[in-house]
Amino acid sequence: MILLCQYVFGVAYVTLGNIATDIYRGAGIKRDEVTADGIPCVRYGEIYTMYDISFTECVSHTTEDVVAKPKYFEHGDIIFTITGESVEEIAKSIAYLGHEKCMTGGDTVVLKHKQEPRYLSYVLSTTAAQAQKSKGKVKSKVVHSSVPALKEIVIPLPSLDKQKQIADMLDNFHQLCNDISTGIPAEIETRKKQYEYYRDKLLTFKKQ
């Protein structure tokens, strides 16, 4: 049984349903309804392939008349995918940090809240959260989750200030590990060049 709220070492553990101000499914946007311009949109497959922890701009656009009852997301919302091919990756979530109003496609869920969106996105990508997302799912050709299942996910929820501090730290680590110009990839490339330089120096001999 999942408690709505409990405390461990002074930190509240809450369900997503407990912190949601609204949570709802998106509405279908077919692949052939994606356009070069128009209103920004996110389709569920793109969450797996095109986005990471957070994003500020959508890679796709569409027109509002393609869906009878379009659903939208805005700054700070968390978007989940509830259909996928892998139990291990089901219900991947991303935080929207942009400022345009965007449409969300089918097989997605939008979570509205009053927390730090970056913190939520990070905590929902942890091993503990993913284990809850995968619980009860059966490997098959297509794996599904649902709004009720997402609402039962339990996460630690420190104060808003602490959430922002943690998110800032993780942003720095994330950049260090993924930014090819400043982070670990750049460091690896530098070390590789140093290795090649000294290798060539050590193995180059002057002719007698």
PLY file of the C-alpha trace (Angstrom):
ply
format ascii 1.0
element vertex 208
property float x
property float y
property float z
element edge 207
property int vertex1
property int vertex2
end_header
0.00 0.00 0.00
1.41 3.39 -1.01
1.07 6.19 1.50
0.10 9.62 0.21
2.77 11.25 2.35
5.41 9.93 4.73
8.65 11.32 6.12
12.10 9.73 5.98
14.97 11.65 7.59
12.85 14.80 7.53
12.06 14.59 3.79
8.48 14.06 2.69
7.75 11.13 0.37
4.65 11.83 -1.69
2.76 10.36 -4.60
2.56 12.23 -7.87
-1.19 12.26 -7.43
-0.64 14.09 -4.14
1.29 16.97 -5.78
-0.55 17.16 -9.11
-2.69 20.23 -9.64
-3.90 18.50 -12.82
-2.94 15.37 -14.73
-4.40 14.34 -18.07
-3.76 12.43 -21.28
-2.73 14.07 -24.53
-4.62 13.82 -27.80
-3.39 12.08 -30.95
-1.16 13.78 -33.50
-0.32 11.47 -36.40
3.05 11.46 -38.11
1.61 12.89 -41.33
0.06 15.73 -39.30
3.46 17.07 -38.26
4.33 20.28 -40.12
7.39 22.46 -40.61
5.80 25.33 -38.70
2.65 26.05 -36.72
2.06 25.33 -33.04
4.89 23.43 -31.30
4.02 19.86 -30.35
5.47 16.69 -28.82
4.58 13.17 -29.95
5.21 10.25 -27.58
7.92 8.58 -29.68
9.96 11.79 -29.68
10.18 11.67 -25.88
12.27 8.51 -26.22
14.41 9.64 -29.14
14.65 13.44 -29.22
14.56 14.73 -25.63
16.55 14.25 -22.46
15.80 15.53 -18.94
14.31 18.87 -19.99
13.78 20.96 -23.10
12.87 24.51 -24.11
11.83 24.00 -27.75
9.82 21.34 -29.54
11.32 19.58 -32.55
7.91 19.25 -34.23
4.96 21.47 -35.09
1.39 20.90 -36.20
-1.87 22.78 -36.72
-4.55 23.00 -34.05
-7.30 21.77 -36.37
-5.82 18.26 -36.69
-7.25 17.18 -33.31
-10.90 17.61 -32.35
-10.06 18.29 -28.69
-6.39 19.28 -28.54
-4.48 19.04 -25.26
-1.70 21.44 -24.29
1.26 21.80 -21.98
3.05 24.90 -20.73
6.16 26.04 -18.88
7.07 23.73 -15.99
4.81 20.83 -16.98
6.11 17.26 -16.94
5.27 15.14 -19.98
5.23 11.33 -19.73
5.01 8.75 -22.47
2.67 5.91 -21.55
3.30 3.65 -24.53
6.63 2.10 -25.44
8.50 -0.98 -26.57
10.44 -1.56 -23.35
9.37 -2.28 -19.77
12.66 -0.76 -18.62
11.94 2.59 -20.29
8.16 2.89 -19.99
6.81 6.22 -18.73
9.93 8.22 -19.54
9.29 11.84 -18.53
10.68 15.23 -19.50
10.26 18.76 -18.13
9.23 21.60 -20.43
11.14 24.80 -19.61
10.10 26.84 -22.63
7.48 29.57 -22.66
5.31 28.78 -25.68
2.02 26.96 -25.32
2.44 23.56 -26.99
0.24 20.65 -28.04
0.83 17.14 -26.76
0.09 14.04 -28.78
-1.58 10.77 -27.92
-0.04 8.21 -25.54
1.35 11.02 -23.42
0.34 12.36 -20.01
0.80 15.93 -18.78
1.45 16.56 -15.09
0.83 20.08 -13.78
2.24 20.98 -10.37
3.78 23.72 -8.22
7.20 22.15 -7.70
10.60 22.72 -9.34
10.17 21.05 -12.76
13.86 20.22 -13.18
13.90 18.46 -9.82
10.82 16.41 -10.73
12.35 15.40 -14.03
15.57 14.27 -12.36
13.88 12.40 -9.53
11.54 10.66 -11.98
14.57 9.39 -13.93
16.10 7.62 -10.90
16.33 3.85 -10.59
13.78 3.91 -7.76
11.23 5.83 -9.83
11.78 3.68 -12.91
11.22 0.53 -10.84
7.81 1.90 -9.89
7.02 2.84 -13.48
7.88 -0.70 -14.60
6.08 -2.49 -11.75
3.43 -4.87 -12.97
4.28 -4.30 -16.63
4.65 -7.37 -18.83
7.11 -7.62 -21.67
5.24 -7.72 -24.94
5.38 -6.00 -28.30
3.95 -2.80 -26.78
4.08 -1.79 -23.09
1.49 0.56 -21.59
1.14 2.69 -18.48
-1.77 4.91 -17.38
-2.73 8.02 -15.45
-3.73 6.01 -12.34
-0.38 4.16 -12.39
1.58 7.40 -12.70
-0.35 8.99 -9.83
0.83 6.21 -7.51
4.56 6.82 -8.08
6.22 7.88 -4.82
9.06 10.40 -4.82
11.04 12.30 -2.16
9.97 15.94 -2.03
12.21 18.34 -0.07
11.45 22.06 0.20
11.23 24.13 -2.97
14.56 25.83 -2.21
16.24 22.44 -1.73
14.67 21.17 -4.95
16.23 24.09 -6.83
19.64 23.52 -5.21
19.59 19.84 -6.15
18.44 20.62 -9.68
21.24 23.19 -10.12
23.85 20.64 -8.98
22.49 17.96 -11.27
22.35 20.40 -14.18
26.09 20.98 -13.69
26.83 17.26 -13.57
24.63 16.67 -16.59
26.45 19.33 -18.59
29.82 17.96 -17.47
28.90 14.49 -18.69
27.14 15.45 -21.92
28.41 18.79 -23.25
31.04 17.82 -25.81
32.64 21.28 -25.73
33.14 21.64 -21.97
32.50 18.36 -20.20
33.93 14.88 -19.90
33.74 14.15 -23.66
35.96 17.18 -24.27
38.32 16.04 -21.52
38.53 12.57 -23.07
39.29 14.09 -26.47
42.03 16.25 -24.93
43.61 13.25 -23.19
43.42 11.27 -26.44
45.30 14.01 -28.29
47.91 14.15 -25.53
48.34 10.39 -25.73
48.76 10.50 -29.50
51.25 13.37 -29.23
53.49 11.61 -26.68
53.11 8.25 -28.40
54.36 9.75 -31.63
57.17 11.58 -29.82
58.32 8.47 -28.00
58.20 6.33 -31.11
59.91 8.78 -33.44
63.68 8.36 -33.59
66.25 10.50 -35.32
68.13 8.76 -38.06
71.80 8.22 -37.28
0 1
1 2
2 3
3 4
4 5
5 6
6 7
7 8
8 9
9 10
10 11
11 12
12 13
13 14
14 15
15 16
16 17
17 18
18 19
19 20
20 21
21 22
22 23
23 24
24 25
25 26
26 27
27 28
28 29
29 30
30 31
31 32
32 33
33 34
34 35
35 36
36 37
37 38
38 39
39 40
40 41
41 42
42 43
43 44
44 45
45 46
46 47
47 48
48 49
49 50
50 51
51 52
52 53
53 54
54 55
55 56
56 57
57 58
58 59
59 60
60 61
61 62
62 63
63 64
64 65
65 66
66 67
67 68
68 69
69 70
70 71
71 72
72 73
73 74
74 75
75 76
76 77
77 78
78 79
79 80
80 81
81 82
82 83
83 84
84 85
85 86
86 87
87 88
88 89
89 90
90 91
91 92
92 93
93 94
94 95
95 96
96 97
97 98
98 99
99 100
100 101
101 102
102 103
103 104
104 105
105 106
106 107
107 108
108 109
109 110
110 111
111 112
112 113
113 114
114 115
115 116
116 117
117 118
118 119
119 120
120 121
121 122
122 123
123 124
124 125
125 126
126 127
127 128
128 129
129 130
130 131
131 132
132 133
133 134
134 135
135 136
136 137
137 138
138 139
139 140
140 141
141 142
142 143
143 144
144 145
145 146
146 147
147 148
148 149
149 150
150 151
151 152
152 153
153 154
154 155
155 156
156 157
157 158
158 159
159 160
160 161
161 162
162 163
163 164
164 165
165 166
166 167
167 168
168 169
169 170
170 171
171 172
172 173
173 174
174 175
175 176
176 177
177 178
178 179
179 180
180 181
181 182
182 183
183 184
184 185
185 186
186 187
187 188
188 189
189 190
190 191
191 192
192 193
193 194
194 195
195 196
196 197
197 198
198 199
199 200
200 201
201 202
202 203
203 204
204 205
205 206
206 207
